[in-house]
Amino acid sequence: MSFAKDQVIPQLYQIAKDLPISIKFTFGLISIWCLLKIFNSFRIYYSHRLRHLPIYTLAVPGSKIYVVNSPELITAVQKSKTLAFAPLEVQLARRLFRPSTHGGNEMTSNTNTEKGERGLYSDGIDAIHAALLPGEGLDEMNRIAIQNIAASCDKLDSRAGAPPVRIKLMQWLRHEITMATTNSVYGPMNPFKDPKIEAEFWNFEHNIGTLIINVLPSLTARKAHLGRERMAKAFTEYFARKGHESASVLVKNRFKVCADYNLSLEDTARFEIGGVIAITVSTIPAAFWMLYYVFSKPEILALLRKEVGGVLETTNFDDTLGSITRTLNITKLRTACPLLTSTFQETLRHGALGASIRLVVEDTIISGQYLLKKDCVVQIPTHVVHFDPSIWGSSVDDFDASRFVPGHTRLTDAQGKQKKKAPPGALRPFGGGKNLCPGRHFAATEILALVSMILMRYELYVVTASDEHQHRDGEWAMPKSEKSSLAAVVREPDEDTEVEIRLREGYEEGRWAFRLDDSELVFAIDDD
């Protein structure tokens, strides 16, 4: 395999330059699927061999793809109006969710506002952004989510005299975050309250790559196809029973846009599956990796407990139970815990996967130097940018929890001089430009609330197996992550980690709660 990479892969590349031939855009998502598989397979190769190139060309069947590594060029790509994500996204949505002819035509019509400002796609994006802006609607979603998280954590408390709770960490996070998130978004009639629908969604997500080819999916992509069809049926029933009327503003907004374009309930339901992907798939592995990095590094755990403990509110109630309530104020976490936020950002720097993709809708020159030809594709591989030593300095491979704390930096430029911060576009787990993920604030609140609750309340011990018995106090071994779903923006562990949960000494008694005040504040995640 090493020989194949060394001999074959370099022949696919050349530094981007004027191309004498304009390639007709026949594209097809098989090319994207192949490209994503290549990037997942050869990530290490790209990192070590090609990251020094600001831009180069990758030849794939039916097209050519410009791969952009330089933060300066990334910023130029994000600002360009002729490099568009929408045409690619709607083609992907049409294949993955299989709407009717009318629904598909509405989705793909005027996606790049070439016929004016409005269309189903652009109106849908605007509706999502409006719902997820800091304010009342987002706060209400966050409140429901963190209440669910608090209830999930309560279940980890071992009863007096009972053995400690043991869980498969990724499995536990997948279920609890799925339910917390979907309850907050879909309301009392949440379809995911049916365990079968939850299972069908994850069958769909784990096998999503097979659907992209879209050739006899009932045979060639059976698990994903059946999961999609059963979810579509469940969401059709949800909308028919007017479940959206008691749901979040996010669902209400999306439903209204679909109704405005005369989409059927089934088409509305099919497109809603994409909404579930957006709100769950990357949140779960991000929470896993943050817990891994925090609990596998005792020095970081101690510092975070001190920082988060500074905003922990403890109330003693003078009642017959003599109870104590410990409250984590999310609003204070946002303003007074820079190390917590930095640890989250560093987790995403290490864990982010995938790439941002744009279609060149007309010949475009970026940075006054590189000509990108119409109907080709631009790709920004997140992993390469996140591990470029010219951006992050000599500590690029280290997990530095304080890397993003204001005023603290180990960043150096090419001459070894210190920089105040990474350049715009360098940290991009949520994408960038006008395609910056609108749900980033919701996801950050959910993850940081969960991690804060667990690190303040519990000790986590890895359980290791021997031939004769299981025992705790095992090492936090770094799981491999080579089998992540194509839908994942954060890499997923290939194997789960079993942990034993014990209450922290001195925190055995009392109740725990979250508090979220009305606020326009959000966690200070880099939006460049």
Residue pairs with C-beta under 8 A, 6 or more apart in sequence:
5 42
5 45
9 42
9 45
10 49
12 58
12 59
13 50
13 56
13 57
13 58
14 56
14 57
15 53
15 55
15 56
15 57
16 55
16 56
16 57
16 66
16 370
16 371
16 372
17 370
17 371
18 371
19 57
19 64
19 371
19 373
19 376
22 373
22 374
22 375
23 62
23 63
23 64
23 373
23 375
23 376
24 375
25 63
25 359
25 374
25 375
25 376
26 62
26 63
27 62
27 63
27 91
27 359
27 375
27 377
28 62
29 91
29 92
29 95
29 212
29 213
29 214
30 61
30 212
30 213
31 60
31 61
31 62
31 63
31 377
32 88
32 92
32 212
32 357
32 377
33 209
33 212
33 213
33 486
34 60
34 61
35 58
35 60
35 65
35 379
36 209
36 354
36 355
36 486
37 209
37 486
39 46
39 354
39 355
39 379
39 381
39 383
40 353
40 482
40 484
43 381
43 383
43 384
46 381
46 383
46 384
47 383
47 384
47 387
50 56
50 67
50 69
50 384
51 69
51 384
51 387
51 388
52 69
52 390
53 69
54 68
54 69
54 70
54 72
54 73
55 66
55 67
55 68
55 69
55 70
55 73
55 370
56 66
56 67
57 64
57 65
57 66
57 67
58 64
58 65
58 66
58 67
58 379
59 65
63 375
63 376
63 377
64 373
64 376
64 377
65 376
65 377
65 378
65 379
66 360
66 370
66 372
66 376
66 377
66 378
66 379
67 379
67 380
67 381
68 74
68 77
68 378
68 379
68 380
69 380
69 381
69 384
69 385
69 388
71 385
71 391
71 422
71 423
71 424
71 425
71 426
72 367
72 423
72 425
73 366
73 367
73 370
74 380
74 385
74 425
74 426
74 428
74 432
75 423
75 424
75 425
76 366
76 367
77 83
77 358
77 366
77 378
77 380
77 433
78 425
78 432
78 433
78 434
78 435
79 433
80 358
80 364
80 366
82 360
82 361
82 362
82 364
83 358
83 359
83 360
83 361
83 364
83 372
83 378
84 111
84 112
84 358
84 359
84 361
85 356
85 357
85 358
85 359
85 435
86 111
86 112
86 121
86 122
87 111
87 112
87 359
87 361
88 357
88 358
88 359
88 377
89 111
89 121
90 107
90 108
90 111
90 121
91 108
92 212
93 107
93 271
93 274
94 104
94 107
94 108
95 211
95 212
95 214
96 208
96 211
96 212
96 228
96 273
96 274
97 228
97 232
97 270
97 271
97 273
97 274
98 217
98 228
98 270
99 107
99 263
99 267
99 270
99 271
100 264
100 266
100 267
102 262
102 263
102 264
102 267
103 263
103 264
103 267
103 270
103 271
106 119
106 120
106 261
106 262
106 263
107 120
107 121
107 271
108 121
109 115
109 119
109 120
109 121
110 116
110 118
110 119
110 121
110 122
111 119
111 121
111 122
112 361
113 119
113 122
120 257
120 258
120 261
120 263
123 257
123 260
123 261
124 254
124 257
124 258
124 271
127 253
127 254
127 256
127 257
128 250
128 253
128 254
128 438
128 439
129 438
130 253
131 137
131 138
131 248
131 249
131 250
131 252
131 253
132 138
132 250
132 438
132 439
132 441
132 442
134 441
134 519
134 520
134 521
134 522
135 520
136 518
137 248
137 249
137 250
138 441
138 442
139 516
139 518
139 519
140 248
140 249
141 184
141 185
141 248
141 249
141 250
141 442
142 184
142 330
142 442
142 445
142 446
142 516
143 184
143 516
144 180
144 183
144 184
145 180
145 181
145 183
145 184
145 442
145 445
145 446
145 449
146 180
146 330
146 445
146 446
146 449
146 514
146 516
147 514
148 176
148 179
148 180
148 183
148 184
149 176
149 177
149 180
149 446
149 449
149 450
149 453
149 514
150 453
150 512
150 513
150 514
152 176
152 179
152 180
153 450
153 453
153 454
153 457
153 458
153 512
154 512
155 165
156 165
156 167
156 458
156 501
157 165
157 503
158 164
158 165
158 501
158 502
158 503
164 500
164 501
164 502
165 500
165 501
166 463
166 498
166 499
166 500
166 501
167 498
167 499
167 501
168 496
168 497
168 498
169 288
169 291
169 460
169 496
169 497
169 498
169 499
170 284
170 285
170 288
170 492
170 493
170 496
170 497
171 496
173 284
173 287
173 288
173 291
174 202
174 284
175 198
177 280
177 283
177 284
177 287
177 446
177 450
178 192
178 198
178 201
178 280
178 284
179 192
179 193
179 198
180 446
181 279
181 280
181 283
181 446
182 190
182 191
182 192
182 276
182 279
182 280
183 190
183 192
183 193
184 248
185 247
185 248
185 250
185 251
185 275
185 279
186 192
186 238
186 243
186 244
186 247
186 248
186 251
187 243
187 244
187 246
187 247
187 248
187 251
188 243
188 246
189 238
189 241
189 243
189 246
189 247
190 243
191 197
191 231
191 234
191 235
191 237
191 238
191 243
192 198
192 201
194 234
196 230
197 230
197 231
197 234
200 226
200 227
200 230
200 231
201 227
201 231
201 273
201 276
201 280
202 227
203 223
203 224
203 226
203 227
204 223
204 224
204 227
204 228
204 231
204 273
205 227
205 277
205 281
205 485
205 487
206 223
206 224
206 485
207 221
207 223
207 224
207 227
208 224
208 485
208 486
208 487
209 485
209 486
210 217
210 220
210 221
210 223
210 224
211 217
211 221
211 224
211 225
211 228
212 486
213 220
213 221
217 224
217 225
218 225
218 226
228 270
228 273
231 269
231 273
231 276
232 266
232 269
232 270
232 273
233 269
234 269
235 268
235 269
235 270
235 272
235 273
236 265
236 266
236 268
236 269
238 244
238 269
239 255
239 265
239 268
239 269
240 265
244 251
244 252
244 255
245 252
250 275
251 272
251 275
254 268
254 271
254 272
254 275
255 268
258 267
258 268
258 271
259 268
263 271
277 487
278 437
278 439
279 439
279 442
279 443
281 485
281 487
281 488
281 489
282 443
282 488
282 489
282 490
283 443
283 446
283 447
285 351
285 484
285 488
285 490
285 491
285 492
285 493
286 344
286 347
286 348
286 351
286 443
286 447
286 490
287 446
287 447
287 450
287 451
288 492
288 493
289 347
289 350
289 351
289 490
289 491
290 343
290 344
290 347
290 447
290 451
291 451
291 454
291 460
292 476
292 478
292 479
292 497
293 300
293 343
293 346
293 347
293 350
293 399
293 401
294 300
294 301
294 304
294 343
294 451
294 455
295 301
295 455
295 460
295 476
296 476
297 399
297 401
300 343
300 401
301 455
303 339
303 401
304 339
304 340
304 343
304 401
304 455
305 455
305 456
307 336
307 337
307 338
307 339
307 340
308 328
308 333
308 337
308 340
308 452
308 455
308 456
309 456
310 336
310 337
311 328
311 329
311 332
311 333
311 336
311 337
312 326
312 327
312 328
312 456
313 326
313 327
313 328
313 329
313 515
314 324
314 325
314 326
314 327
315 324
315 325
315 326
315 327
316 322
316 323
316 324
317 323
317 324
317 325
323 509
323 510
323 511
324 509
324 510
324 511
325 510
325 511
325 512
325 513
326 456
326 507
326 510
326 511
326 512
326 513
327 512
327 513
327 514
327 515
328 449
328 452
328 453
328 456
328 512
328 513
328 514
328 515
329 514
329 515
329 516
329 517
330 445
330 449
330 514
330 515
330 516
330 517
331 515
331 516
331 517
331 519
331 521
333 340
333 448
333 449
333 452
333 523
334 341
334 519
334 521
334 522
334 523
334 524
335 521
337 452
338 405
338 406
338 524
339 401
339 402
339 405
340 448
340 451
340 452
341 404
341 448
341 523
341 524
341 525
342 401
342 402
342 403
342 404
342 405
343 401
344 444
344 447
344 448
344 451
344 523
344 525
345 403
345 404
345 427
345 525
345 526
346 399
346 400
346 401
346 403
346 404
348 427
348 429
348 490
349 386
349 392
349 403
349 427
349 429
350 386
350 399
351 429
351 490
351 491
352 382
352 383
352 386
352 428
352 429
352 489
352 490
352 491
353 382
353 383
353 484
353 488
353 489
353 490
353 491
354 381
354 382
354 488
354 489
355 379
355 380
355 381
355 382
356 379
356 380
356 382
356 428
356 431
356 432
356 435
357 377
357 378
357 379
357 380
358 377
358 378
358 379
359 375
359 376
359 377
359 378
360 372
360 373
360 374
360 375
360 376
360 377
360 378
361 374
362 374
363 371
363 372
363 373
363 374
364 371
364 372
365 371
365 372
366 372
372 378
380 428
380 432
382 428
382 429
382 489
385 391
385 425
385 426
385 428
386 392
386 426
386 427
386 428
387 396
387 397
388 396
388 426
389 396
390 413
390 414
391 411
391 422
391 423
391 426
392 403
392 411
392 422
392 426
393 410
393 411
393 412
394 410
394 412
395 403
395 410
400 410
402 408
403 409
403 410
403 411
404 427
404 526
409 418
409 419
409 420
409 421
411 418
411 419
411 420
411 421
411 422
412 418
412 419
413 419
422 526
423 528
424 528
425 432
425 528
426 528
427 526
427 528
429 489
429 490
430 436
430 437
430 440
430 525
430 527
431 437
432 528
436 527
437 443
440 525
440 527
441 522
441 523
441 525
444 522
444 523
444 525
445 522
445 523
448 523
449 514
453 512
453 514
454 460
456 504
456 507
457 503
457 504
457 507
457 512
458 501
458 502
458 503
458 504
459 501
459 502
459 503
459 504
460 499
460 500
460 501
461 472
461 473
461 474
461 499
461 500
461 502
462 472
462 473
462 474
462 475
462 476
462 477
462 497
462 498
462 499
462 500
463 470
463 471
463 472
463 474
463 498
463 499
463 500
464 470
464 471
464 472
464 474
464 475
472 500
476 497
477 497
479 493
479 494
479 495
479 496
479 497
480 493
480 494
480 495
481 491
481 492
481 493
481 494
482 494
483 492
483 494
484 491
484 492
485 492
